Amino acid sequence: MAKWFGAVIVVAAFGLVGCGAAEQCSAALSGSSCAKGTVEACCTSTQCRYKTSDGKSFACEATDCAKANSSGKSAAMQAAEWCTM
């Protein structure tokens, strides 16, 4: 039983290593400002993104959603463009 109990502690401790802050979301664009659906701004303590009602996701540069990413556009701009497409 001692071996089994030790394995449970190791697995539990290892499982906690990969846990980060939970993603928190709030409405960013909807209604008259977004003809296509809704957009939520979702963040953890280290990463943000915009999530659309049809399942698309626009990642921010860490928590800076106004900074242009590898596509040359910011996540905020991509989300706003999605609303008008």
C-alpha positions as CSV (number, residue, x, y, z in Angstrom):
1,M,0.0,0.0,0.0
2,A,2.9,2.4,0.7
3,K,4.1,2.1,-2.9
4,W,0.6,2.8,-4.3
5,F,0.2,5.8,-2.0
6,G,3.7,7.2,-3.1
7,A,2.7,6.8,-6.7
8,V,-0.5,8.8,-6.2
9,I,1.5,11.6,-4.5
10,V,4.0,11.7,-7.4
11,V,1.2,11.7,-10.1
12,A,-0.7,14.4,-8.2
13,A,2.3,16.6,-7.9
14,F,3.3,16.2,-11.5
15,G,-0.2,16.9,-12.7
16,L,-0.2,20.2,-10.9
17,V,3.0,21.4,-12.6
18,G,1.2,21.8,-15.9
19,C,-1.7,23.8,-14.4
20,G,-1.8,27.5,-15.2
21,A,-4.2,30.3,-14.4
22,A,-7.7,29.6,-15.7
23,E,-8.7,31.6,-18.8
24,Q,-11.2,34.3,-18.0
25,C,-13.4,35.6,-20.8
26,S,-15.6,38.7,-21.3
27,A,-17.7,40.1,-24.2
28,A,-15.6,42.3,-26.4
29,L,-17.8,42.8,-29.5
30,S,-21.4,41.9,-30.0
31,G,-24.7,43.3,-31.2
32,S,-24.6,46.3,-33.5
33,S,-20.8,46.5,-33.3
34,C,-20.4,43.0,-34.7
35,A,-22.7,42.0,-37.5
36,K,-21.3,38.4,-37.8
37,G,-21.7,37.2,-34.2
38,T,-19.9,37.7,-30.9
39,V,-16.3,38.1,-29.9
40,E,-15.0,37.4,-26.4
41,A,-11.6,38.6,-25.0
42,C,-10.1,35.7,-23.1
43,C,-6.9,35.9,-21.0
44,T,-4.8,34.0,-18.6
45,S,-2.1,35.8,-16.6
46,T,0.4,35.4,-19.6
47,Q,-1.7,35.0,-22.8
48,C,-4.8,36.6,-24.3
49,R,-6.8,35.9,-27.4
50,Y,-10.1,36.9,-29.1
51,K,-12.5,34.0,-29.5
52,T,-15.4,34.3,-32.0
53,S,-18.9,32.7,-31.9
54,D,-18.0,30.5,-34.9
55,G,-14.9,29.0,-33.2
56,K,-12.1,31.2,-34.7
57,S,-9.4,32.4,-32.3
58,F,-7.0,35.3,-32.8
59,A,-4.0,35.1,-30.5
60,C,-2.5,38.2,-29.0
61,E,1.2,38.8,-28.5
62,A,1.3,37.6,-24.9
63,T,-1.2,40.0,-23.3
64,D,-0.8,42.8,-25.8
65,C,-3.7,42.5,-28.2
66,A,-2.9,45.8,-30.0
67,K,0.6,44.6,-31.0
68,A,0.9,43.2,-34.6
69,N,1.7,39.5,-34.7
70,S,3.3,37.4,-37.4
71,S,0.4,38.1,-39.7
72,G,1.2,41.8,-39.6
73,K,-2.1,42.6,-37.8
74,S,-3.0,42.8,-34.2
75,A,-5.5,40.3,-32.7
76,A,-7.8,43.2,-32.0
77,M,-7.7,44.3,-35.7
78,Q,-8.3,40.7,-36.8
79,A,-11.3,40.3,-34.5
80,A,-12.8,43.7,-35.7
81,E,-12.3,42.6,-39.3
82,W,-14.0,39.3,-38.6
83,C,-17.0,41.2,-37.4
84,T,-17.4,43.1,-40.6
85,M,-16.7,40.2,-43.1
